Amino acid sequence: MREIFMQELAQVGEDLQRMSRLVIDAIEKASTALQTADLQLAEQVIRADEQIDEIERSLDEQCISLLARQAPVATDLRVVIAALRMSATIERMGDLARHIAYVARGRYPEVAPSPAMQEIFAQMGEAATKVAHQVSNLLATRDLELAAGVERDDDALDALHKQTFTILLDPEVEMTKQQMVDGVLLGRYFERFGDHGVSVARRTSYLVTGDLTNSVARDDAASEH
């Protein structure tokens, strides 16, 4: 019975990693579509999000079944609960990549960001992609140093997000109303993508250490904003 439980738990971990790899692909393609007005790439991201959603639904069913049939305790219980929370978080990262793709598609054949904001969104796309890669590696390794690295790189995304407002509020920068709206939305999408990466990092820290105060509690507080 224990062997079956461990096999099912391993399957949950593999599915989380598969989700994370799809999210890497989504944010890379969405960021490229945004910079190049690539309609086909944007459409790929939008369609592929259904696969991420399907894996999340399957993971939820697996975790609920494990809780009902196995009644896990201690570390095993932490693993199942963390997987439930992380699957929802990774799914949301996929949604945010899809939102970016929607903006790229909606402005086709033009490039969505105004000329004044193209460089900063290129940087945010690179930073978000780095976070996605780190999250995927973290799920495979549960490396606490890597978890701390996710938080550091999210700080870079937060700093870039603040810079978007400096540009948006500069009276000397010419933008259409649509470009301003897109600038606000895109900044928020990239910033929240990083925040969700941090959520996975904190859940992983909790999973490894069992320290609720320093990881999950801070994550829950951050998710309220």
N, C-alpha and C positions, 0 to 999 in steps of 0.2 A: 504493500500500500504506500509506504514511504517513497519507494522508487518511482511509482507512478506520479506521485505528487511532485517530486523533484523534476521529472520529465516535463510535466505540465508547466511548472514554474520556469523551466528553461525556455519553453516555447513562448511564454509571455515576454521574457527578455529578448528573444530573437525578433518577435513582432515589434517591440518597441524600437529596436535597432533598425528594422526595415522601414518603419515610419520615419525615423530620423534621416535615413538616406534619401527617402523621397522628398523630405523637406529641404535637404541640401540642394537637390536638383531643382526644386520649385523656386527657392530664393535666388539661385544663380540665374535661372532663366528669366524670372520676373525682373530682376535688376538689369539684365542685358536688354530685355524687351523695352524697358523704360528708357534706356539710353539710346536705343537704335530705332525705336518705333517699329519693332519687328512684330507684326500682327500674328504671324504663325506661332511664334514662340509664346506670346501672351496667351493664345488659345490653348496651347499645350499645357500651360500651368493651370489654367482654369479647369480644363477637363481632368487633369491628373489629380486634382484635389479630391475628386470622388473616391479615388483609391485610398487616399489617406483617411478619409472619413470612414470607409468600410473597415479598414484595419482597426480604427479606434472602436467601432461598434463590436467587432469580434473580440478585441482585448477586454472590453468591459464585460462581455458575456463570460469570457474565460475566468476573469477575476471574481466575478460574482459566483460563478459555479464553484471555484476553489474555496471561497469563503463558506458557501453553503455545505459542501460535501466534506471538506477537510478540517474546518474550524481551526485554522492555523493560529499559533500563538508566538509571542516573542519575535525573533528575527524574521521568521516566515510570515508573520502577520504584517510586519513592517514592509516586507517586499511586496506583498499583494496590494496593500493600501497605497504604497508609493507608486506602483505600476498604474493603478487606477487614476491617480492624480496626474502622473506624468503623461499618460496617453492623451488625456484631455488637453494638457498644455502643449504637447507636440502637435496635436490636431489644430490647435489655435494658431500655432506658428505657420502651418500650412495655409490656414485661412488668410493670414496677413500677407503671405506671398501672393495668394490669389487676388487679394484686394489691390496690391501693387500692379498685378497683371491687368486687372480691370481698368485701372487708370491709363495704363499704356494702350490698351485696346480702345478705350473711349476717345483718345486724342488722335488716333491713327487717321491720316498718314503723317501727322506732325509728331515731333518728339514732345512728350508731355511736360517735362520741367522747363521753365523759362531758361534762357541762356545763362542768366545770373545764378541759377540753382543747379545746373547740370553737374558741375564738378562736385558739389557737396553731396548730391544724391548718389553720384558714382562712389564716393568715399563711404557713404552709409551702406550702399549695396555690398561693398567689399567687406566692411566690418560685420554686417549681418551674416554674410556667407561664412566668415571665419567663425562666428558664434555657432552657426549650424554645424560646421565640421567638428567643433569642440564638443558640442552636445552629443553628437553621434559617437565620438571617441570615448566620451565620458560614460555613456551607457554600456559600452563594451568593457571598460577598464575599471570603473568606479574609483578613479584616481582623484584623490582630494586636492592635489596640486592643480590638476586640470580644472576641477570645479572652481577653485579660486581664480584661475585664469579666465573662466567665463565671466565672472563678475568684473574683473579688470577690463576686459574688452567691452563689456556693456557700458562701463563708464565712458569709453571713447564714443560709443554711439550716443550716449546722453549728451556729451559735449557737442557733438555734431548737430544733434537735435536743437540745442540752444542756439547754435549758429544760424540755423534756418530762420529763426525768428528775427535775428539781427538783419538778415537780408530782406525778409518780408516787410519789416517795418522801416527800412531805409527809404526815405522819400525820393531819393535820387535814382533808385532802381525802378525801371519801367517794367510793369507786368500787367497783363489783362486780369480781370476779376477771376476768370477761370484758372489762370496760372497761379494766382494767389490761393485759391481754394485747394487746388491740387498740391501746392507746396505745403499747406498746413496738413492735409490728409496724409501725404507721403511721409512727411517727417514723423507723424504719429505712428504710422504703420511700421516703419523701420525701428522706431524707438521701442514700441511694444514688442516687436519681434525679439529684440535683445532682452527685454524684461522677462519674457517667457523662457528664454534660454537660461536666465539666472534662476528662474523657478525650478527648472530641471536640475540645475547644479545644486541648489539648496536641498531639494528632495533627495538627491544622491548622497549629499553629506549626512543627512539624517539617517539614510539607509545604512551607511557605513558606520557611523558613530553612535547612533541612537540618541544624539543630542537634540532634543526638541527645541530648546530655548534659542540656540544659536543658528538654527537653520530654518525649520518649518515655520516657527512663529514669525520670523522676519519676512519670510516669503508670503505668509498669509496677510501680514500688514501691508506689504507692498502691493498685493493684488487688489486691495481695496481702492487703490488710487487709479 
